[in-house]
């Protein structure tokens, strides 16, 4: 089903939100839209909804599987506003959001579905999950100038760190169980990234409730939702493996001519498997076995 706008979807398509978890995929450009949708369908999302400009193509098979909402600009404030409109329309629903050429991984996702994982997370009395955006990039920018290569994707095996998240409303003291995480291409090429866009953490998975709002820093208006764990033990975290930063650095005329390769001595081939991400410490299994 195709909807001409978010407004039309909210008038006539809210049946798509009857049962979660639901994935919202925002297509900023036409790169790897199909692989992104298939990846999240394979994870077991009840619905995978794609927001994309009318001129972007979608196969008949995917059009039958994924509701499509026309959206001329599927990023920035329009993207945030769209998520918040969905939150208002569907209270008590598990939602996930990402962009095209981004791929969610959670511990043991090869053998366990997203519904199983979120059922466990709910039993842990958690209503949101911290995800780390792990940059992917092509190893040879001469052969792949767009920086996207699923077959040869690489990631950084080190260079990740966290800083305390300060609370301006509390004299700059650190917020409880909240950190800002950094690393990947946003760290290595930080001179090309605005300071407000350098962190790699997102609250990408959360359960909606009345009054909840997604903010432009990919945090939520409910502070407990922004914590990495509950007070009594570690909780699950997940990874969003993403070509988004690599694409932006090569597309932006202010950076593309300064960057000749993304590969460095800490680059490793991405195996497309959660075991690798666990071994590198890029997500946390918590009590999930």
C-alpha positions as CSV (number, residue, x, y, z in Angstrom):
1,X,0.0,0.0,0.0
2,X,1.2,3.5,-0.9
3,X,0.3,6.6,1.1
4,X,0.8,10.0,-0.4
5,X,1.9,11.6,3.0
6,X,2.2,10.9,6.7
7,X,-1.1,12.6,7.1
8,X,-2.9,10.2,4.8
9,X,-1.2,7.3,6.5
10,X,-2.5,8.5,9.9
11,X,-6.0,8.9,8.4
12,X,-6.3,5.6,6.7
13,X,-3.3,3.4,7.4
14,X,-3.0,3.0,11.2
15,X,-4.1,-0.6,10.9
16,X,-0.5,-1.2,9.9
17,X,0.4,-0.2,13.5
18,X,-1.9,-2.7,15.1
19,X,0.9,-5.0,16.3
20,X,4.6,-4.5,16.8
21,X,7.5,-4.4,16.6
22,X,7.4,-2.0,13.7
23,X,10.4,-0.7,11.7
24,X,10.4,2.8,10.2
25,X,12.9,3.1,7.4
26,X,13.7,6.6,6.1
27,X,15.2,6.7,2.6
28,X,17.5,9.8,2.3
29,X,18.7,8.7,-1.1
30,X,18.2,5.7,-3.3
31,X,21.2,3.7,-2.1
32,X,20.6,0.1,-0.9
33,X,16.9,0.7,-0.1
34,X,16.0,-2.9,-1.1
35,X,18.8,-4.5,1.0
36,X,17.8,-2.4,4.0
37,X,14.2,-3.4,3.8
38,X,14.9,-7.1,3.3
39,X,17.4,-7.1,6.2
40,X,14.7,-5.8,8.6
41,X,12.0,-8.1,7.3
42,X,14.3,-11.0,7.9
43,X,14.8,-9.9,11.5
44,X,11.1,-10.5,12.1
45,X,9.5,-7.1,12.3
46,X,5.8,-7.3,12.1
47,X,5.7,-4.3,9.7
48,X,8.5,-2.6,7.9
49,X,7.3,0.9,6.7
50,X,9.4,2.9,4.3
51,X,9.4,6.7,3.9
52,X,10.7,7.8,0.6
53,X,10.4,10.3,-2.2
54,X,7.9,9.4,-5.0
55,X,10.6,9.1,-7.6
56,X,12.5,6.3,-5.8
57,X,11.8,2.9,-7.2
58,X,10.6,-0.1,-5.2
59,X,10.2,-3.6,-6.5
60,X,6.7,-5.1,-6.7
61,X,7.7,-7.7,-4.1
62,X,8.8,-5.1,-1.6
63,X,5.8,-2.9,-2.4
64,X,3.6,-5.8,-1.4
65,X,5.5,-6.4,1.8
66,X,6.3,-2.9,3.0
67,X,3.8,0.0,3.3
68,X,5.2,3.0,1.5
69,X,4.8,6.6,2.7
70,X,5.8,9.4,0.3
71,X,8.1,11.8,1.9
72,X,10.2,14.3,-0.1
73,X,12.8,14.8,2.6
74,X,13.3,11.8,4.8
75,X,15.8,13.2,7.2
76,X,16.3,16.0,9.7
77,X,13.3,17.6,11.3
78,X,10.8,16.1,8.9
79,X,12.0,12.6,9.9
80,X,11.8,13.4,13.6
81,X,8.3,14.9,13.1
82,X,7.2,11.7,11.3
83,X,8.4,9.4,14.1
84,X,6.6,11.6,16.7
85,X,3.4,11.5,14.7
86,X,3.6,7.7,14.6
87,X,4.3,7.7,18.4
88,X,1.1,9.7,19.0
89,X,-1.0,7.4,16.8
90,X,0.3,4.1,18.3
91,X,0.8,4.1,22.1
92,X,2.3,1.0,23.7
93,X,4.0,-0.1,20.4
94,X,7.6,-1.2,20.0
95,X,9.2,1.0,17.3
96,X,12.5,1.0,15.6
97,X,13.8,3.6,13.1
98,X,16.8,3.9,10.9
99,X,17.8,5.2,7.4
100,X,18.5,3.4,4.2
101,X,21.9,1.6,4.0
102,X,21.7,0.9,7.8
103,X,21.3,-2.6,9.2
104,X,20.2,-3.5,12.7
105,X,22.1,-6.3,14.6
106,X,21.4,-7.5,18.1
107,X,23.0,-10.3,20.1
108,X,22.3,-13.7,18.5
109,X,20.0,-12.2,15.8
110,X,20.9,-15.0,13.4
111,X,18.8,-17.4,15.4
112,X,16.4,-15.3,17.4
113,X,13.8,-12.8,16.2
114,X,13.3,-9.2,17.1
115,X,10.0,-10.1,18.8
116,X,11.8,-12.6,21.1
117,X,14.5,-10.1,22.0
118,X,12.0,-7.4,22.9
119,X,9.8,-9.8,24.9
120,X,12.9,-10.5,27.0
121,X,13.8,-6.8,27.2
122,X,10.2,-6.0,28.4
123,X,10.6,-8.6,31.1
124,X,13.7,-6.7,32.2
125,X,11.4,-3.7,32.8
126,X,13.1,-1.8,30.0
127,X,11.1,0.4,27.6
128,X,14.0,1.5,25.3
129,X,17.3,0.1,24.0
130,X,20.5,1.9,23.4
131,X,22.0,1.3,19.9
132,X,25.5,2.2,18.7
133,X,25.8,3.4,15.1
134,X,28.8,1.5,13.7
135,X,30.2,3.0,10.5
136,X,30.6,0.8,7.5
137,X,32.6,1.8,4.5
138,X,34.1,0.5,1.2
139,X,37.8,-0.4,1.3
140,X,38.6,1.2,-2.1
141,X,37.1,4.6,-2.8
142,X,38.5,4.6,-6.3
143,X,36.6,1.4,-7.2
144,X,33.6,2.4,-5.1
145,X,33.4,6.3,-5.0
146,X,30.1,6.2,-3.3
147,X,31.7,4.4,-0.3
148,X,29.0,1.7,-0.1
149,X,29.9,-1.9,-0.7
150,X,28.0,-4.7,1.0
151,X,30.4,-7.4,-0.3
152,X,33.6,-5.8,1.0
153,X,32.3,-3.6,3.9
154,X,34.8,-2.7,6.6
155,X,34.4,-1.3,10.1
156,X,36.7,0.1,12.8
157,X,37.7,-2.5,15.4
158,X,38.9,0.1,17.9
159,X,38.8,3.9,18.6
160,X,35.4,3.9,20.4
161,X,35.0,5.8,23.7
162,X,32.4,7.4,26.0
163,X,32.1,10.6,27.9
164,X,29.7,11.6,30.7
165,X,26.5,13.3,29.5
166,X,26.2,16.4,31.4
167,X,22.9,17.9,32.6
168,X,22.6,21.7,32.0
169,X,19.6,21.8,34.3
170,X,21.7,20.4,37.1
171,X,24.8,22.6,37.1
172,X,26.5,20.4,34.5
173,X,26.6,17.3,36.6
174,X,26.6,13.9,34.8
175,X,23.3,12.4,34.1
176,X,22.6,9.0,35.7
177,X,23.3,6.0,33.5
178,X,23.7,8.2,30.4
179,X,26.9,8.5,28.3
180,X,27.8,10.1,24.9
181,X,29.6,7.6,22.7
182,X,32.1,8.4,20.0
183,X,34.1,6.6,17.4
184,X,34.2,5.4,13.8
185,X,34.4,7.8,10.9
186,X,32.8,10.6,12.9
187,X,35.8,10.5,15.2
188,X,38.5,9.9,12.6
189,X,37.2,12.7,10.3
190,X,35.8,14.9,13.0
191,X,37.0,18.1,11.3
192,X,34.3,17.5,8.7
193,X,31.5,16.7,11.2
194,X,29.7,19.4,13.3
195,X,30.3,18.9,17.0
196,X,26.6,18.3,17.6
197,X,26.6,15.4,15.1
198,X,29.7,13.4,16.3
199,X,28.2,11.0,18.8
200,X,27.3,7.6,17.6
201,X,24.6,6.5,20.2
202,X,20.9,6.5,19.3
203,X,17.8,5.3,21.2
204,X,16.7,3.5,18.1
205,X,14.3,1.0,19.7
206,X,11.6,2.0,22.2
207,X,8.1,1.4,23.3
208,X,5.8,4.3,22.6
209,X,3.6,6.0,25.2
210,X,1.5,9.2,25.4
211,X,3.5,12.4,25.4
212,X,6.8,10.7,24.4
213,X,8.9,12.7,21.9
214,X,11.9,11.8,19.8
215,X,14.5,14.6,19.8
216,X,16.8,15.7,17.0
217,X,19.8,14.2,18.9
218,X,18.2,10.7,18.6
219,X,17.3,10.7,22.3
220,X,13.8,10.8,23.8
221,X,12.0,13.2,26.1
222,X,11.7,10.6,28.9
223,X,15.1,10.5,30.5
224,X,14.9,6.9,31.7
225,X,14.6,5.9,28.0
226,X,18.0,7.4,27.3
227,X,19.9,5.2,29.9
228,X,22.2,2.4,28.7
229,X,21.1,0.0,31.5
230,X,18.8,-0.3,34.5
231,X,20.2,0.4,38.0
232,X,20.7,-3.3,39.0
233,X,22.5,-4.9,36.0
234,X,23.6,-4.5,32.4
235,X,21.0,-4.7,29.7
236,X,20.9,-5.6,26.1
237,X,22.3,-3.1,23.6
238,X,22.3,-3.4,19.8
239,X,24.2,-2.0,16.8
240,X,23.0,-0.2,13.7
241,X,25.7,-0.9,11.1
242,X,25.6,2.1,8.8
243,X,27.0,3.4,5.6
244,X,25.3,6.8,6.3
245,X,28.4,8.7,7.5
246,X,30.6,7.3,4.7
247,X,28.1,8.3,2.1
248,X,27.8,11.8,3.6
249,X,31.5,12.4,3.8
250,X,31.9,11.4,0.1
251,X,28.8,13.3,-1.1
252,X,29.6,16.5,0.7
253,X,31.8,18.8,-1.4
254,X,33.4,20.2,1.7
255,X,34.9,16.8,2.6
256,X,35.0,14.5,-0.5
257,X,38.2,16.0,-2.0
258,X,40.0,15.8,1.3
259,X,39.2,12.1,1.9
260,X,41.0,9.6,-0.4
261,X,40.3,6.4,1.7
262,X,38.6,5.4,4.8
263,X,40.7,2.3,5.5
264,X,43.3,2.5,8.3
265,X,45.3,0.1,10.4
266,X,42.3,-0.7,12.6
267,X,40.0,-1.5,9.8
268,X,38.6,-5.1,9.6
269,X,36.2,-6.8,7.1
270,X,32.7,-6.8,8.4
271,X,31.4,-10.4,8.7
272,X,27.7,-9.4,8.8
273,X,27.3,-11.4,12.0
274,X,26.4,-10.4,15.5
275,X,29.2,-12.6,16.9
276,X,31.8,-10.2,15.5
277,X,30.1,-7.2,17.0
278,X,29.9,-8.9,20.4
279,X,33.6,-9.9,20.2
280,X,34.6,-6.3,19.4
281,X,32.5,-5.0,22.4
282,X,30.2,-3.1,20.1
283,X,27.0,-4.3,21.7
284,X,26.1,-5.9,25.1
285,X,24.1,-9.2,25.6
286,X,23.2,-8.4,29.2
287,X,21.3,-11.3,30.6
288,X,20.1,-12.4,27.2
289,X,21.3,-16.0,26.4
